Amino acid sequence: MISHYISTIISGLVLVSASLMANPVLAETKAQKAFLERVKSVSTIDDAKLSEDALVIWPSPDVQSGLDYEGMGQQLCLEYAVYGYLVIWFMDSSKYRREKEMAMLQSYVCLDDA
């Protein structure tokens, strides 16, 4: 009886500690999702995602040739440390829509040379 009670307590403690460790990860994921939704809400951006250390941006095809990628990169890099990306890749949305092929228009590195 006591061994059953102890094993139940231990199982409960393991579940509680696992959920406590998982909560920051869930909060981070929610924060990243909210950030991506904000980025996608900009009229010049079709889509965005975080991929390892990169923020990948697909500008709207009708405006991508005239965008100020330097300015956009500077703005987006203000939050690079918060959301965990080091570089921004601006991808060719037109080419992807036409040929389903990934091609980079420009990249912007968020880290300053130290």
N, C-alpha and C positions, 0 to 999 in steps of 0.2 A: 504494500500500500504506500509506504513512504517513498520507495524507489520510483513508483509511478508518479507521485506528487512532485518529486525532485526533477524527474525527466520532463514533466509538463512545464515546470518553472523554467528550466534551462531552455526548452524549446521556445517558450514565450520571450525570454530575454534575447535569444538569437534573432527572432523575428523583429523585435523592437529595435535592436542595434542595427540590423540590416536596413530597416525602414528609415532610421535616422541618418544613416550614411547615404541613402539614395535620395533623400529630399533635396540636398544642394544640387545634385545632378538634374533632377526634375525642374527645379527653379531655374537653373542655367538654361536648360532646353527651352523652357517657356519664355525666358528673356530673349534668347536668340530668335525664337519664332516671332515674337513681338517686334524685334528689331527688323527682321526680314520683311514683315508685313508693312512696316513704316517705309522701308526702302522701296518696296514694290508699289506703294501708293503714290510715288512721285510719277508725274505724267510722262516723263521721258524714259522711264524704266519699265520694261515688260516683265522681267523676272529676275530673281536674285536667290542665291543659295550660298551656304557656307560649306566649303569643301576643304577639310583638313586645316591648313593655315591660310586659305585664300577665301576672299569674298568674291564670288563670281556673279557678274552683272550682265544681263542681256538688255541693252538699250532698245527702245522702240525703233523698229526698222526705218520708219519715215523720218526720224530725226538723228539717227546714229552718226551720220556723216558730218553733222554740224555741231556735235556736242563738244563742250570744253572738258575733256577728260582730265586734264591737269587740275582744274577747279573742282570737279566732282571727286577726284581722288583725294584732294586735300580735305574736303568736307567729310568724306566717308572715313578717312583715317583718324579723325578726331576720336572715334570710338573703337579703334582697332584692339586696344588692350582689354577693353571690357568684354568684347565678343570673340576674341581669340583668333583674329586673322592678322596676317603680316603683310599681305599683298592683295591688291584688287585686280581682277582680270575682267576686262571689258570684252565681251564676246560679240561676234557678228551675228545678230539676230536674223538678218536677211538671208545670209548663207545657210543658216541652220533651218530656216523655214523652207527654203528652196530645195536644198540638197541633203538635209539632215546631217550636215557635217559641221564639226566644231572648228571655229577659226577665231583667233584672238585679234581684236582690233588694237588694243593697247593694254599695258599693265602699269600699275602704280604701286610702288613699294612704300609701305607706311613707316618703316624704320629709318631714322636719320642716320647718316654715317657718323659713327662715334669716333 
